[in-house]
Amino acid sequence: MRSNAAYNAVRSLPILLVLMVAAVARSAHAAPPQQAPLFSGAWSSTECEPRPGAPFAQRELTISGETYRLDLISFADARCTIPTLRARYEGRFAVRNPSSVIPEAWEVEFTARQVLLTPYVLNTADFLNSAPRGTCGREQWFVSLEQELAATSGCPLIGIDLRRPFVEYDIATIQGDRLLLGRRPPDGGYLFAPERRPIAFGPSLLRTGNVAILLPEVGEDRSFAVFLIAAGILLLVGSWGIGRTRYANLANADQFHVES
């Protein structure tokens, strides 16, 4: 009787351990009170957008999980028929917290790792060439010739400094097939500080396509849950072996008492 009771108690230990591991894994990956929308996709301007610092512009933005690419094309006319410059930003996209200012909006960050410029008219190429040599692209600028800025750590002439993290603190939300980002500052500068985060939306972008998500979405890192499951399996196997040994020892002890 004593050996059976001890065996039953030891046998129940793996079950309790598995239940504990499952409870911890569930709490570690519980759904947040508010779930961020899926921002991944291809988004484009549907109008010629007035933009501080440039007469008019259009945007083509691609977000794929935690990466993004933004093509910002400046134009000389209100109908966006005469392009003057394309600035391409590539880097990391991150969703942070729900906005404390705008309901259903999220605080997001665009961290540029690479910036490339393409002048489309001679005036723009000449303007870029007016920068001190070696401060805005390694080579001379020519019309329709793309050049990256990493070699010169940016281009101070147009406010791009890649010697430090090039982060824009923005807001975002999705309404149907539209992506809304924050309104640009009136001074035409960048959103380089959290206090410059917009409190209103600018012109919307239309979803023009879907993209494959190459990196995990925010909140989808399951490494901790996998670790807990593996630990539970090891505990289960180890406890089963301990239980068998303990039961054998108790059974031998009972047999010894009976024979005595």
Order of alpha helices (4+ residues) and beta strands (2+ residues): alpha-beta-beta-beta-beta-beta-beta-alpha-beta-beta-beta-beta-beta-beta-alpha
